[in-house]
Amino acid sequence: MCSSDLLLVLGLLIVPTLVVWTAFVAFLAALVRNRFAVYGLAIAALVLTGMANTFGWMNWLTQWYLGGRALAWSELDRLGAMWPAIVANRLVMLALGATLIALTLAIWPRRIPDLRARFDRFRPAAFWKTARVPLLVALPLVALAIWTGQMVRAGYEGKPARDAGKAYWRRNSQTWENAPSPALDRVDAEVKLFPERRGLTVSGTYVLRNPPREPLAEIPLTVGRHLESSGWTVDGHPADPTKSDPPPPSVENRSGLFVVRPPKPLATGETVTVGFVLEGAFPKGWSKISGGMGEFVLPSGVVLTSFSPSFLPGPGFGPDIGVDDKNRRDAREYPLDHWKKRVDPAFGPAWSTTVRLAIEGPEGWVLNGCGVEESRESIGDGRQRVVWATEHPVRFFNIVGGPLKVEQGRRVAIAYDPRTPHNVPTMVRALDAARDRYSEWFTEYPWTNLRVTEFPGIAGYAQGFPGNISFSETIGYLAKPVEKEDSKPDADTLDAAFYIVAHEAGHQWWGNIVTPGKGPGGNIISEGLAEFSACMLVHHELSPAQARVLRRRWEKTYVEGRQPDNERSINRVDGSRPGDQVVTYQRAGWA
């Protein structure tokens, strides 16, 4: 963080908090005129604020102090994701501070009044004379508060959005929750990104096949609430989703779940081609209070995945959409012999997909997708078009990019922002070593490319899509670099950047090549074996001492994070209980 950023945080973000707090305490002093009562009320206000923040009752209108999850600092984004909401919040607090100061000056006595004077102050003429200035000062506060409240309500976490999610769940859960899903054989889409306005437009086609034995008369597709859909076609025939229960071929919109009816029910192995056009902004509007988000299209970068309907329709029903504490159910209890049956994958669809994405975006941006780059061309107006196609069918895929530079290794590449170059050489070394060693230890790497692409740290995760690993700047890129004296074989240190890349590269084998099944113990195949692989790579490429340091950290994390009274064996862990994470990662990696 440079001096200008520090000035931004201290001046723009902290000063309004100090102003409104000071004005509030002064108002309490003028109102109750007792020092100890002021102490008690001020402390009570802080306690209530903490409780409201803990239970999620605060939003951009009411969060008088700005901190915690409201500020997701990123060297790449620098508060840009929620900048309008932050500015509105600070203006509301300054207006509130000014109103409190005006009220304080209006009620603070110049001299101690007698009993008659106290009653005289409540006469209408005297009251309005006293209240006139505070009311005028409060007008900007009222206007800003109304506008900010409306923007929060209209955002992607506001009440209309929550109601739409509940309507989706309420209308479709009973019908589609356990319905058989079609196989998605091919995705062919044109994705146009407009980061300056968070916009995207998508036009594409799905080739859907019926793998079960029973004829498939209806196929559900979930479209994100931030997207407006149009241009639906079924085997080339136009379909209007606004009509209720139309005859096939058709598409019916059931509260965000689009039900496709082919011309005739699909027998086993038969296919239907569904076309669509989607347009929207992502994220759409403001959050409730959080400055972070998992997927986005922003001027600082883009992250879109097939795990959610962020830019393409999701095949099937989304069981987590519209679920909150009121309609949340307990986790499923699986039978002990569940693992003996054929089950769906733990993540992604049950059938692999051939994917071709033509991605259009700003000139000079890195725009990475899964597969190999078929073409790259400038299309004018400061924009470019890049086409990515998978070499082999994949179960999940992504788009990640931004105004980045690329560092090439022997057979790998690291895309990074020039402001976070510190660990790039280490990350290149780790990715090259992972490709060589894991191919030798497990099975040959099947894809041409192996890349890591950085995105802004408003989301703090990494995901290993086939050949295209997305990495938050807060993971690896900003890890503390290892000094020369710390890299000796007997040093009691760990090269965190190397280890994190080794873990995420492990998902190319454990998660992509070998996909775990849904149910208890499944995620051990993905996360536990990625941890194990990373420890092996640290041992062979860095030193046995650093591998011992890593295992000691695993042990410490496991001991501190486990829930002994609630812990199950590794093959029974499903991620639904407190403490399951340290079993899935640290204990499983150790074992």
ZAMARGU-4260 file (C-alpha; in steps of 0.2 Angstrom, whole numbers, plus 5000, padded with zeros to 4 digits):
<rodrens>
0) 5000/5000/5000 | 5008/5017/4994 | 5006/5034/5003 | 4992/5039/4992 | 4982/5023/4996
5) 4986/5026/5015 | 4979/5044/5013 | 4964/5037/5005 | 4960/5025/5019 | 4964/5037/5033
10) 4956/5052/5025 | 4941/5046/5016 | 4937/5031/5026 | 4942/5034/5044 | 4939/5053/5046
15) 4920/5052/5043 | 4919/5038/5056 | 4928/5049/5069 | 4917/5064/5064 | 4900/5054/5066
20) 4906/5046/5082 | 4912/5063/5090 | 4896/5071/5085 | 4886/5057/5092 | 4894/5058/5109
25) 4892/5077/5109 | 4874/5075/5105 | 4872/5062/5120 | 4881/5075/5131 | 4869/5089/5126
30) 4854/5077/5128 | 4857/5069/5145 | 4869/5081/5153 | 4877/5067/5163 | 4895/5061/5160
35) 4892/5043/5167 | 4875/5042/5157 | 4885/5047/5141 | 4898/5034/5145 | 4885/5020/5147
40) 4875/5025/5131 | 4891/5026/5121 | 4897/5009/5126 | 4879/5002/5123 | 4880/5009/5105
45) 4896/5001/5102 | 4890/4984/5109 | 4874/4985/5098 | 4884/4990/5083 | 4895/4974/5086
50) 4880/4963/5088 | 4871/4970/5072 | 4887/4967/5062 | 4889/4949/5069 | 4871/4945/5064
55) 4872/4953/5047 | 4860/4967/5051 | 4871/4981/5044 | 4872/4988/5027 | 4879/5002/5017
60) 4866/5014/5024 | 4869/5009/5043 | 4887/5004/5044 | 4893/5020/5052 | 4911/5013/5054
65) 4918/5005/5039 | 4929/4990/5041 | 4929/4971/5041 | 4921/4963/5027 | 4915/4980/5020
70) 4932/4984/5015 | 4941/4970/5004 | 4957/4979/5000 | 4965/4973/4984 | 4981/4980/4976
75) 4973/4976/4959 | 4956/4983/4963 | 4959/4996/4976 | 4941/4997/4982 | 4934/4999/4965
80) 4922/4985/4966 | 4911/4994/4978 | 4917/5012/4976 | 4900/5020/4973 | 4893/5011/4989
85) 4908/5016/4999 | 4906/5035/4994 | 4888/5035/4997 | 4891/5027/5014 | 4904/5040/5019
90) 4893/5055/5013 | 4878/5048/5023 | 4889/5047/5038 | 4896/5065/5035 | 4878/5071/5033
95) 4873/5062/5049 | 4888/5070/5058 | 4882/5087/5052 | 4864/5084/5058 | 4870/5078/5075
100) 4881/5094/5077 | 4867/5105/5072 | 4855/5096/5085 | 4869/5097/5098 | 4871/5116/5096
105) 4852/5118/5096 | 4849/5110/5112 | 4865/5114/5121 | 4861/5128/5134 | 4870/5144/5135
110) 4865/5145/5153 | 4855/5135/5165 | 4836/5139/5162 | 4824/5140/5176 | 4808/5129/5176
115) 4797/5141/5167 | 4810/5143/5153 | 4810/5124/5151 | 4792/5124/5147 | 4793/5139/5136
120) 4805/5130/5125 | 4791/5118/5120 | 4779/5131/5114 | 4777/5129/5095 | 4785/5145/5090
125) 4800/5143/5101 | 4801/5124/5096 | 4801/5128/5077 | 4813/5142/5079 | 4825/5130/5088
130) 4822/5116/5076 | 4823/5126/5060 | 4842/5125/5057 | 4844/5106/5062 | 4830/5102/5050
135) 4838/5111/5036 | 4855/5103/5039 | 4846/5086/5040 | 4839/5087/5022 | 4855/5081/5013
140) 4855/5066/5026 | 4837/5062/5022 | 4840/5063/5003 | 4856/5053/5004 | 4849/5040/5015
145) 4834/5037/5004 | 4845/5035/4989 | 4857/5024/4997 | 4844/5013/5005 | 4835/5010/4988
150) 4852/5006/4980 | 4855/4993/4993 | 4838/4986/4991 | 4840/4985/4972 | 4857/4976/4973
155) 4861/4958/4971 | 4859/4955/4989 | 4843/4965/4992 | 4826/4959/4996 | 4819/4958/4978
160) 4834/4947/4973 | 4832/4936/4989 | 4813/4935/4985 | 4817/4930/4967 | 4829/4916/4973
165) 4816/4910/4985 | 4803/4909/4971 | 4815/4899/4961 | 4818/4887/4975 | 4799/4886/4980
170) 4793/4883/4962 | 4806/4871/4956 | 4813/4861/4971 | 4800/4848/4972 | 4800/4845/4954
175) 4818/4845/4949 | 4829/4842/4964 | 4832/4824/4961 | 4827/4823/4942 | 4839/4815/4930
180) 4851/4828/4921 | 4855/4827/4903 | 4873/4826/4897 | 4880/4842/4890 | 4890/4836/4875
185) 4896/4853/4868 | 4896/4871/4872 | 4899/4884/4859 | 4898/4902/4865 | 4903/4920/4861
190) 4906/4930/4877 | 4908/4948/4876 | 4915/4957/4891 | 4913/4976/4895 | 4923/4978/4911
195) 4921/4997/4912 | 4902/4994/4915 | 4903/4977/4923 | 4893/4971/4907 | 4893/4955/4897
200) 4883/4948/4883 | 4883/4929/4878 | 4876/4920/4863 | 4879/4902/4862 | 4872/4884/4859
205) 4871/4869/4870 | 4871/4851/4863 | 4861/4841/4876 | 4860/4822/4876 | 4849/4810/4885
210) 4860/4797/4894 | 4847/4788/4905 | 4836/4774/4898 | 4819/4783/4900 | 4814/4796/4887
215) 4818/4814/4892 | 4804/4825/4888 | 4809/4841/4898 | 4827/4848/4901 | 4830/4861/4915
220) 4842/4875/4913 | 4846/4888/4926 | 4850/4906/4921 | 4858/4918/4933 | 4846/4932/4940
225) 4858/4945/4934 | 4855/4940/4916 | 4841/4944/4904 | 4838/4930/4892 | 4832/4931/4874
230) 4834/4922/4857 | 4830/4905/4863 | 4830/4891/4850 | 4827/4873/4850 | 4834/4863/4836
235) 4834/4880/4826 | 4816/4883/4830 | 4812/4900/4839 | 4805/4897/4857 | 4796/4911/4867
240) 4800/4908/4886 | 4786/4921/4891 | 4772/4909/4886 | 4765/4897/4899 | 4765/4879/4896
245) 4768/4880/4877 | 4768/4865/4865 | 4785/4858/4860 | 4798/4863/4854 | 4798/4876/4867
250) 4806/4885/4882 | 4796/4889/4898 | 4802/4901/4911 | 4798/4894/4928 | 4805/4908/4940
255) 4822/4908/4933 | 4822/4889/4928 | 4820/4888/4909 | 4812/4871/4905 | 4817/4865/4887
260) 4805/4854/4878 | 4812/4845/4863 | 4801/4842/4847 | 4799/4824/4854 | 4805/4816/4870
265) 4824/4811/4868 | 4827/4793/4868 | 4843/4786/4875 | 4858/4794/4865 | 4847/4807/4856
270) 4852/4825/4857 | 4844/4842/4855 | 4853/4859/4852 | 4847/4874/4862 | 4852/4891/4858
275) 4851/4907/4869 | 4856/4925/4870 | 4860/4932/4888 | 4864/4950/4893 | 4867/4958/4910
280) 4879/4966/4922 | 4889/4955/4935 | 4888/4959/4949 | 4872/4968/4946 | 4871/4983/4958
285) 4877/4984/4976 | 4880/4971/4989 | 4872/4972/5006 | 4888/4977/5014 | 4902/4965/5008
290) 4916/4972/4998 | 4920/4955/4991 | 4913/4943/4979 | 4917/4926/4971 | 4915/4930/4953
295) 4914/4946/4943 | 4917/4957/4928 | 4926/4973/4934 | 4939/4985/4927 | 4952/4977/4937
300) 4949/4959/4931 | 4936/4945/4927 | 4932/4928/4934 | 4918/4918/4928 | 4916/4899/4930
305) 4904/4885/4925 | 4901/4881/4943 | 4887/4894/4944 | 4876/4902/4931 | 4887/4917/4930
310) 4889/4918/4912 | 4881/4903/4904 | 4865/4893/4909 | 4868/4880/4921 | 4861/4862/4916
315) 4849/4856/4929 | 4841/4863/4945 | 4853/4873/4957 | 4848/4866/4974 | 4857/4880/4984
320) 4849/4895/4975 | 4836/4903/4986 | 4841/4893/5002 | 4843/4903/5018 | 4842/4899/5037
325) 4823/4898/5036 | 4822/4884/5023 | 4839/4876/5025 | 4839/4858/5028 | 4851/4847/5037
330) 4864/4837/5027 | 4860/4821/5020 | 4864/4805/5030 | 4872/4793/5018 | 4871/4774/5020
335) 4888/4765/5025 | 4888/4757/5008 | 4885/4772/4998 | 4902/4771/4990 | 4898/4755/4982
340) 4885/4763/4971 | 4888/4773/4955 | 4886/4791/4961 | 4887/4808/4953 | 4903/4819/4954
345) 4906/4829/4969 | 4907/4845/4958 | 4903/4848/4940 | 4891/4838/4929 | 4892/4819/4927
350) 4896/4820/4909 | 4911/4829/4900 | 4909/4843/4888 | 4918/4849/4873 | 4920/4868/4875
355) 4923/4882/4863 | 4923/4900/4869 | 4926/4915/4859 | 4930/4929/4872 | 4929/4947/4867
360) 4937/4960/4879 | 4948/4975/4881 | 4964/4976/4870 | 4980/4972/4880 | 4971/4961/4893
365) 4975/4943/4896 | 4959/4933/4893 | 4962/4914/4897 | 4950/4900/4895 | 4952/4881/4896
370) 4960/4872/4881 | 4971/4879/4868 | 4971/4896/4859 | 4964/4894/4842 | 4965/4913/4837
375) 4968/4930/4843 | 4964/4946/4834 | 4961/4964/4836 | 4943/4970/4831 | 4945/4989/4833
380) 4939/5001/4846 | 4952/4995/4858 | 4945/4977/4859 | 4951/4960/4855 | 4944/4943/4852
385) 4952/4927/4858 | 4945/4909/4854 | 4949/4895/4866 | 4944/4877/4863 | 4946/4861/4874
390) 4957/4847/4867 | 4948/4834/4877 | 4930/4835/4885 | 4930/4843/4902 | 4918/4844/4917
395) 4920/4862/4921 | 4928/4877/4914 | 4931/4896/4917 | 4936/4913/4910 | 4949/4923/4920
400) 4959/4938/4915 | 4964/4956/4917 | 4977/4969/4913 | 4991/4957/4916 | 5008/4952/4911
405) 5014/4934/4907 | 5030/4925/4913 | 5034/4910/4904 | 5042/4894/4911 | 5048/4879/4902
410) 5030/4872/4899 | 5020/4883/4910 | 5015/4902/4911 | 5010/4914/4925 | 4999/4929/4922
415) 5002/4942/4935 | 4999/4961/4938 | 5015/4971/4938 | 5011/4977/4955 | 5012/4959/4962
420) 5028/4952/4954 | 5037/4947/4971 | 5034/4928/4970 | 5032/4925/4951 | 5049/4917/4949
425) 5045/4905/4963 | 5027/4901/4956 | 5034/4897/4939 | 5047/4885/4946 | 5033/4877/4956
430) 5022/4875/4942 | 5035/4868/4930 | 5041/4856/4944 | 5023/4850/4947 | 5020/4847/4929
435) 5035/4836/4928 | 5034/4827/4944 | 5016/4824/4945 | 5016/4817/4927 | 5030/4805/4933
440) 5022/4800/4949 | 5003/4799/4944 | 5000/4800/4925 | 5005/4810/4911 | 4997/4828/4910
445) 4985/4827/4896 | 4983/4845/4891 | 4995/4857/4881 | 4993/4872/4893 | 4996/4874/4911
450) 4993/4892/4917 | 4990/4902/4933 | 4981/4918/4931 | 4979/4931/4944 | 4963/4940/4948
455) 4959/4954/4961 | 4959/4949/4979 | 4941/4954/4982 | 4939/4935/4982 | 4952/4925/4992
460) 4953/4908/4984 | 4961/4898/4970 | 4953/4885/4958 | 4961/4872/4947 | 4951/4872/4931
465) 4959/4860/4917 | 4974/4869/4912 | 4968/4886/4918 | 4971/4889/4937 | 4963/4905/4944
470) 4973/4913/4958 | 4968/4927/4969 | 4982/4940/4972 | 4980/4936/4991 | 4985/4918/4988
475) 5003/4915/4983 | 5006/4932/4974 | 5006/4941/4991 | 5014/4928/5002 | 5030/4933/5011
480) 5045/4930/4999 | 5058/4918/5006 | 5074/4926/5010 | 5091/4918/5005 | 5095/4913/5022
485) 5078/4905/5024 | 5080/4894/5009 | 5094/4883/5017 | 5090/4865/5018 | 5090/4866/5037
490) 5080/4882/5039 | 5064/4881/5049 | 5053/4890/5036 | 5041/4886/5022 | 5040/4894/5005
495) 5022/4897/5005 | 5020/4903/4987 | 5029/4887/4981 | 5017/4876/4992 | 5001/4885/4987
500) 5005/4883/4968 | 5010/4864/4971 | 4993/4861/4980 | 4983/4870/4966 | 4992/4861/4952
505) 4988/4845/4961 | 4970/4848/4957 | 4974/4845/4938 | 4976/4827/4943 | 4965/4826/4959
510) 4949/4834/4954 | 4951/4835/4935 | 4958/4819/4929 | 4951/4809/4944 | 4935/4817/4949
515) 4928/4812/4966 | 4910/4806/4969 | 4897/4814/4978 | 4895/4808/4996 | 4906/4805/5012
520) 4924/4804/5009 | 4923/4810/4991 | 4932/4827/4993 | 4947/4818/5001 | 4951/4813/4983
525) 4952/4831/4978 | 4959/4841/4993 | 4967/4827/5003 | 4977/4821/4988 | 4982/4838/4982
530) 4989/4842/5000 | 4998/4825/4999 | 5005/4829/4982 | 5011/4846/4987 | 5020/4839/5002
535) 5029/4827/4990 | 5034/4841/4979 | 5040/4852/4993 | 5051/4837/4999 | 5059/4834/4982
540) 5060/4851/4975 | 5064/4862/4990 | 5070/4851/5005 | 5065/4837/5017 | 5066/4850/5031
545) 5053/4862/5022 | 5042/4846/5020 | 5044/4843/5039 | 5039/4861/5042 | 5024/4859/5031
550) 5018/4844/5041 | 5021/4852/5057 | 5009/4866/5051 | 4996/4854/5046 | 4997/4846/5063
555) 4995/4862/5072 | 4980/4868/5060 | 4972/4851/5063 | 4974/4851/5082 | 4967/4868/5084
560) 4953/4867/5071 | 4946/4849/5074 | 4930/4846/5084 | 4934/4830/5094 | 4916/4827/5099
565) 4910/4828/5082 | 4924/4821/5071 | 4921/4806/5060 | 4933/4795/5051 | 4940/4801/5034
570) 4929/4790/5024 | 4913/4798/5032 | 4918/4816/5031 | 4906/4826/5019 | 4910/4844/5024
575) 4894/4847/5033 | 4900/4848/5051 | 4912/4860/5060 | 4929/4854/5059 | 4927/4844/5043
580) 4939/4855/5034 | 4954/4851/5044 | 4950/4833/5042 | 4948/4835/5023 | 4964/4845/5020
585) 4977/4843/5034 | 4972/4826/5042 | 4969/4818/5025 | 4985/4825/5017 | 4995/4818/5032
590) 4987/4801/5031
</rodrens>
